[in-house]
Amino acid sequence: MLTVNGITTHFDTRRGLVRAVNDVSLEVPSGQIVGLVGESGCGKSATIRSVLGLIRPPGHTVSGEAIFEGADLLRMSKRKLRQVRGNEIGFVAQNPFGALNPILRIRDQFHNVITTHRGRMPHAKTRAITLDTLKAVGIPGPERVVDGYAHELSGGMAQRVVIGMALVLDPRLIVADEPTTALDVTIQRQILDLMRDLVLTSGRSMLLVTHDLGVVAQYCDQVVVMYAGKVVERGRVDEVFVRPAHPYTLGLLNSVPRRGAEVHTLRGRVADLVDYPPGCPFADRCSFVLEQCRSVVPEQRTAFDGGRTVACHRAEEEVSVRVARAG
Ligand SMILES: Nc1ncnc2c1ncn2[C@@H]1O[C@H](COP(=O)(O)OP(=O)(O)OP(=O)(O)O)[C@@H](O)[C@H]1O
């Protein structure tokens, strides 16, 4: 459904060129949820914003393609892209209150979205569509909410409204950037359950940005692990989490508290995206580093019978072997 090839996006800042997204490729197949993970500042948001053509100066997407249903989103006219976003791709941003207009009633915001994409329609009709959508995203008392304003909503309700707005035109792909980060755990799960049901029952797909590996384990089919603006590993969640091939993936998994297991926080900090390291960007933090890692960029290669893509000079070695050799 969505195939991203070699996207590169830089931000031209006073500090220098921030290499936020470097040759990123990923795929979101039909009917699947793909999780995009990595520490803060690894380029997750910049990646999905690049795919959706939402990068604004000082940012520039300098190369790559994002093929959605056969057409390249990055080569479309702005008008066509706006049509696709909304109609066929629904975007749920991180902060619901940033995504809602504070001075328009909820019904009028939905009216604008619906009529922009579907043409003129009476307010009564868009109000009815809005009510159905608010019910579908689990908002109790939608009649009250539809006539109110964003500031009258709790964080959880506001995020449901934003999800409703992303879904109202029945898009085939949902792109969600940490949709539940600001919410408490119970509401988080309710909203993710809801989004997963919407994907599974309708053959839609979802690209879900999160830093929560528990969420990936529970909700995603595939995982894409990003480090310093690069994809370091991607594959099926059940395989990657059981047998990580990249030391960064291993480090991320070990830093999650689990019953009976020791927690190891990842040492060091994310590589400097302005003064980008010449070899593997993870070399300075890696327990398995070899001399070549500091000077030669590891190519993306397939590992484990083609079921995995990994950018590591030691990808072919089992982690257990590497652990033993690193002593
Ligand atoms: N508008 C901008 N101007 C300058 N630099 C930017 C801009 N947006 C992002 N960046 C830089 O790009 C890099 C990647 O940021 P991005 O927000 O994509 O990371 P992230 O993985 O989504 O992090 P988080 O989980 O904290 O949202 C960071 O170094 C960030 O400072």
The ligand as an SDF file (V2000), in Angstrom:
LIG
                    3D

 31 33  0  0  0  0  0  0  0  0999 V2000
   11.6630   22.2650   12.1670 N   0  0  0  0  0  0  0  0  0  0  0  0
   12.8690   21.8120   12.4990 C   0  0  0  0  0  0  0  0  0  0  0  0
   13.9430   22.6210   12.4690 N   0  0  0  0  0  0  0  0  0  0  0  0
   15.1820   22.1520   12.7940 C   0  0  0  0  0  0  0  0  0  0  0  0
   15.4350   20.8980   13.1830 N   0  0  0  0  0  0  0  0  0  0  0  0
   14.3940   20.0390   13.2410 C   0  0  0  0  0  0  0  0  0  0  0  0
   13.0660   20.4420   12.9230 C   0  0  0  0  0  0  0  0  0  0  0  0
   12.2450   19.3930   13.0810 N   0  0  0  0  0  0  0  0  0  0  0  0
   13.0190   18.3480   13.4860 C   0  0  0  0  0  0  0  0  0  0  0  0
   14.3070   18.7530   13.5800 N   0  0  0  0  0  0  0  0  0  0  0  0
   15.4480   17.9300   14.0120 C   0  0  0  0  0  0  0  0  0  0  0  0
   15.3990   16.7010   13.3230 O   0  0  0  0  0  0  0  0  0  0  0  0
   15.8250   15.6310   14.1930 C   0  0  0  0  0  0  0  0  0  0  0  0
   14.7730   14.5580   14.2110 C   0  0  0  0  0  0  0  0  0  0  0  0
   13.6140   15.0550   14.8780 O   0  0  0  0  0  0  0  0  0  0  0  0
   12.2330   14.2470   14.9720 P   0  0  0  0  0  0  0  0  0  0  0  0
   11.2290   15.1600   15.6070 O   0  0  0  0  0  0  0  0  0  0  0  0
   11.9030   13.6740   13.6570 O   0  0  0  0  0  0  0  0  0  0  0  0
   12.6240   13.0840   15.9720 O   0  0  0  0  0  0  0  0  0  0  0  0
   11.6620   12.0190   16.6730 P   0  0  0  0  0  0  0  0  0  0  0  0
   12.3480   10.7030   16.5650 O   0  0  0  0  0  0  0  0  0  0  0  0
   10.2840   12.1070   16.0990 O   0  0  0  0  0  0  0  0  0  0  0  0
   11.6900   12.4960   18.1750 O   0  0  0  0  0  0  0  0  0  0  0  0
   10.4870   12.5380   19.2660 P   0  0  0  0  0  0  0  0  0  0  0  0
   10.2460   11.1090   19.6380 O   0  0  0  0  0  0  0  0  0  0  0  0
   11.0880   13.3430   20.3690 O   0  0  0  0  0  0  0  0  0  0  0  0
    9.3140   13.1950   18.5950 O   0  0  0  0  0  0  0  0  0  0  0  0
   16.0960   16.2560   15.5540 C   0  0  0  0  0  0  0  0  0  0  0  0
   17.4740   16.4880   15.6780 O   0  0  0  0  0  0  0  0  0  0  0  0
   15.3500   17.5730   15.4870 C   0  0  0  0  0  0  0  0  0  0  0  0
   16.0000   18.5410   16.2830 O   0  0  0  0  0  0  0  0  0  0  0  0
  1  2  1  0
  2  3  1  0
  2  7  2  0
  3  4  2  0
  4  5  1  0
  5  6  2  0
  6  7  1  0
  6 10  1  0
  7  8  1  0
  8  9  2  0
  9 10  1  0
 10 11  1  0
 11 12  1  0
 11 30  1  0
 12 13  1  0
 13 14  1  0
 13 28  1  0
 14 15  1  0
 15 16  1  0
 16 17  2  0
 16 18  1  0
 16 19  1  0
 19 20  1  0
 20 21  2  0
 20 22  1  0
 20 23  1  0
 23 24  1  0
 24 25  2  0
 24 26  1  0
 24 27  1  0
 28 29  1  0
 28 30  1  0
 30 31  1  0
M  END
$$$$
